Amino acid sequence: MPIRSIFRGLVLAMAAALASASCVAQSPPPWASTRGKPATPPARAPASAGPAQYKIVTASKTGTYIQIGRDLAKWVAEPAGIELEVLESKGSAENVRRMRFEPNVKLALVQSDVFQAYLDEAKAGNAEAGKIIRPLRLIMPLYDEEIYFVARADSPLNAIHEIRNKKIGVGPIGSGTALSARTLYQLMFNEPLPPENAKYLTNEEALIQLTVEKSIDVAIIVAGQPAKLFSDMQPEARKFIKILKLDEGAIETARARKTYFPATLRASSYPAWLTADVPTLTVKAFLVTYDYGLQSTVVNLNRFADSLCTNFDKLQASGHPKWKQVKLELPPLGRDWRYYGPVEKRLRNCIAGQVAARSSAAPAADQTQPPRTGACTEQELVLGLCKR
């Protein structure tokens, strides 16, 4: 029976299994969703010429990317007259290839280390990597994605740097998680992850092999918090799994921070099963497109850019919580990274217009404030703001 079918059966049996201590070894980990399916976005009346039909590649249905894709489809593409189909995938590495070659895939969500890995391979002389990555362009950076190092609750492992020579679920082949896991291992231990210790599994398969079959020691999962895979877990999850912590004092941590950055998995993101914040590592997520020159595509992506700028506050108010960490800005990029020219110009103009509007409104707002009287506060004195 396929392992996904086994997983569904295990989920259905969860409540009964947890009720009996003798069955704990065969009971499934309690991270099955208890929530309903995401609401279908309201239908939009098609324009007379018909909306453009584009696609965006994301990641697994339990990850954050797919929710970000749905938000872009609803709050950005739809008002721009674009029907944006949100596609599941194995993750960033697959997304890069599909962005390059699959018809109508106009957008992709990609991890920064995956994008950089393709660029590095191209510079090293890999012709295929160059063919794939050089025509791709960034629309904008999004947010940091946290890296979860998951072990069994009874494991002697407690810190990330203790995973050396362990059997590790690293994500599916073609996923950004797989590349991140292997890159992190190489950085931390100055040697590649042994092939016999790398298990290419989906998140769900990795958690099953970790807790039920006990055939791996650690599952590495990359997902922006709160990730559905973990936020749907029940309190009983504490009996099965724990998150390994980042030890800032470890030499392995210093090596990893050459490419990755420290982050915190917040207990408030997973109140049902995390009882304290957990330090970890993170990688950046990007919204990526292709260097399109066809006029109709340029026009549609320009409309997408205008809608992104105009409706950005709706994304932050009504979209996935990760949107609150996204800034509507286009920071300088590293060498060999390039923005998509037409969209970059559109976004910069829109951002500049918003800044100008706020600046012009500021004096009027200030004039409504009554003049301050009386003695200066200590804070005003410290800041050099005391003019009275």
N, C-alpha and C positions, 0 to 999 in steps of 0.2 A: 504494500500500500504506500503511495507517495507520502513523503514526510509531512507535506502541508495538510493532507487529509488526517494524518495521525494527530497533528497539532490541533486541528479543529475538534477532533474527538476528545483530546486531552482537555481542551478548554471547557467543553460541555460537561466533562466529568469533574471539574475542578472543585466545586462545592462539596461533593460527596467525598472526594479524596482527602480534602483538608480536614474533614470531620473525624477521620480515623488516623491515629498516629502510626499504626502499622502499615498504612498505605502511603505515607509521606514519600517514600523513595520512588513511588511510581506515579505520584500525583503531579500534575503539570504546574509550572510556575504561573502565578495569577496575574498575568498581564493582558488577558483578553479584554477587548473593548466591551464596556457595558453601556456605551453611549450609542445613540442612533447614527445613521449615516449623515454626512454633511448635507445640509439643505441644498436643494437645487436652486441655482441662481434664478431670479425671476426672468421670464422670457422678455426679450426686447423686440419690438416691432422692426422688421428688417427695412433697410433703406431701399429706395426704389431700384437702385442699381445692384443691390445685394451686398451684404457685408463681405469683407475680405475674410478668408478662412485660413487661419494660421494655426501652428501648433507650438507648444512649449514642452520640452522634456525636463523632467524633475527628478524623482527618485521613487522609493517604495511608498506604498499607500500608508504606512505607519510613520513616515518621516515628516520632517518639517518642510522640505522642498515642495512637496505636492500641495501643501496648504498655501505656501507662498504663491505657487502657480495659480491656484484657484482664486486667490485674492487678486492677482493681476488680471485674470480673465474677467472677474466681476467688476472690479472698481476702476480698471484702467482700459482694458481692451474693449469692453462692451460700450462704454461711453464714446470711444473713438471709432465705433462702427466696425469693429473687428471681432469675429468669432474665434476665440482662442481656445483650442482644444488642449486640455492638460493631460499629458501622457506620463504614465509610470515608466520607470527605467531602473537599471541596476545602480545608477549613480553617475558621478561626474565624468569619469573616464569614458563611459558609454555615451554620455550626453555630448561630449566634444565631437565624437565621431558622427553621431546622428545629426548634430547641428551642421556638420560639414556636408553630409551626403544624403540625408533623408528628405524627400520632397515635403515642402510646406512647413518644415521645422524651422521657424524663424527666430526662436528664442531658446535659451538653455540656461539652467542654473548650474554653476561650476565652482568647485572649490579652488582656492587660490593656489594651493600646492600642486594640484593636478594641472592647472593651466601652465604653471611655471615648469613642471616636469616635461610637458610637451615642448616648451620653448627650449629647455636645456638639451633635450634629445635632438631637436632640430639643429641647434648650434654645434652639437657633437658630430653632426654629419648624417643623422638618420633622415633620409629623404622622405619617407612616409610621414614621419612626425612633422616635418616642415610643410608638406603638402596639406596636412590636416589643420595645423594651428595658425600658420601665417595669415590666412585670410580672415581669421576670427577677430572680432572686435568687442570691447567692453561697452555696455550701456552705462552701468554704474556699479560701484561696490555696494553690497547690501549690509550684511551683519556678520558677527562672529558665530561659528558653529562649534559647539562644545564637543569634546571627545570623551566618551564614556568607556572606562575600562571596567568591565563587569566580571566579578568572580563569584563563586559559590559562597553562601553565607558562612559556611564552616571552613573555608579555605584559609590556610596559614598566610596567604598573601594579603598585604594591607596597603602597599604603596606601588605606584606605577613602575618604578624602576626595578621592581622585584620580578618582572615577567620574563626575564632572560631564560632561555631554554625551556619555556613552557609551551604547551600546545595552545594555539591561539586561533580563534575565529576572527578572520580579518575582513569579512565582507565578501560579496560575490566578485568573481573576475569581471573586470570592466567597471567596477565601482570606485568612487573617490575614496571610500573607506579603506579599500584594499591598498591603494597607493599610500594613503596617510599612515596606515598601520605599518607597512613595510618601511616607509621613510623614517618614521619615528623609531622603529627598532634599530635601523642602521645608525641613526644619529646617536641614540642612547648608548649603544654597545659597541660601536665601531666595527660592526660585522653584520652581514645580511641575515635576515630571518631564515633559519634553516628550512628548506622546502618541506621536509617531513613534519615540521611543526606548524605550518601554515594551512589552515582549513578555510576554503573559500565557501562561505555560507551566508545566506540571508540573515537578517537580524533575528527573525523568528526561529530559523533553523539553529542558529548559534545558541540562542537561549535554551532551546530544547536539549542540544548536545551538552551544554554546560550543566544543566540542572537535573535532567532526567536520565540521559544516557551517560553523563559524566565522562565524555570522551575528549573534551577540551578543558583547559584550565581557566582561560580568560576569553571573553568576547569583547572585541573592540567595535564600538558603534559611534558614528559621527552624526549628530543631529542637533539642530538649534533647539534650545530649551524654551518653553516646555514642549518636548517631543511626545507625540501621541502614544508611541510605543510604551513610554514610561508613565505618562500622566494618567493612563487608563489602568495602571496597576492598582491592586488592592493592598491594604495594610499587610496581608499575609505574605506579600512579596519579601518582607524582611526575613522570613524563614528560609528563603531560597537563594537570594542574591544580595550582594553588596557592591559598592563602587570603590575602586582603589583610589587612593589619594595621591596628589602630587606632593612630593617632598622637596621643598625648595633647597634644602641643604645637600641633596644628592648630586654628585658630579654628572650623573646621567641626565638630570633635569637641566643642568647648565648646557649640556650638549643639545638637548631637544629644543631649547629656546633659541637656537640659531635660526630656526625656521618657524617654530610655533610659539604661541604666547600663553601666559597663564590666564586662567579663567576660574569661575566658581559655579558649580552646580548648586543652585539655591534650593533649600528645603521648601521654600514657598512655591517653587515650581512644581514640586511633587509632594504635597503635604500628606498624601495618604500613606507614603512609605519611607520618605527621607525624613529623618529626625534632626539633621544638622546639615549645614552647608558643607560641600565637598570641593576642595581645590582640584583643578584639572588643567588641561590644555585646550587650545582652541585654534581654529583655522578660519579664514575669511571666505565668505560666499560672494560670488559675482553673478550679475545678470549679463549674459553674453549673446551676441548676434553675429552676423556675417557681414563682410564688407560689400553690401549690396549696391549695385549701380543701376538696376532696372528702375525706371522712373516711378512706376506704380507702387513698387515695394518701398522706395524712398518716401513717397507721399504717405503711405500707410504707417510706416514707422515714425515719421514726423508727427502724425496725429497721435500715435501711441505716446510719444515723448511729451507732447502738449498735455495729454490726458493724465500722464503720470505726474506731471508738475501740478496741474490743477486739482487733481483728486488725491494728492499725497496725504492730506489731512484725514481723508476718509480711510485710507489704508491703515494709518496709525490708530484711528479711532475704532475701526470695525474689523480689521484684519487680524492675522495671527499676532500674538504679543511681540514677536521678534521685530515687527515693523516699527515699534517704538524705539528700537536701537538703530534704525536706519536714518542716516542724515541725507537730506536732499542736497547733495553737493558732489562735485567731481574733483577729487583731490589729485595731485600729481601722481603719475604711475611710474612703476619701475621700468628699467630699461627693457625694450622690446615689447612692452605692453602699450596698446593704443586704444583710444576710444573710437567709436563709430562716428565719423565726422558729421554727417547730417543731424543725427540725434544729439551729439555733443553741442553743436551750435544752438539747436532748439532749446535744450535744457539750460544751457548757460544764459540764454536770453530770458527764459522764463524765471530762472532763479534771480537774475539781476533785477528783473521787473518787480519781483516780490520784495527784494531788499529795498529797492527805491521806494516802493509803496509804504513799507514800514517806516522808512526814514522820514518821508514826507508827513506821515501821520504823527510822528513822535512830538514835534513842537506843539501841535495843537493840543495833544494830550497833556503836555507839560504845563501849558497855559491855564489849564483847568485846576491845577494844583494850587492851593492857597500858599502864600509865602510862609516859610518856617520862621517862627519867632522863639525867643528864649535861649537858654544856654545850649551849647553844642553837646551832643552826646559823645561819650568816650570813643565810640566807633568812628564817628565823623572826624574827631581829632586825629585818630590813628591813620585814617585814610586820606587826610589832608583835604577834607571836604568842608571844613568849618569856615564859612565866609561871613558869619554874623558877628 
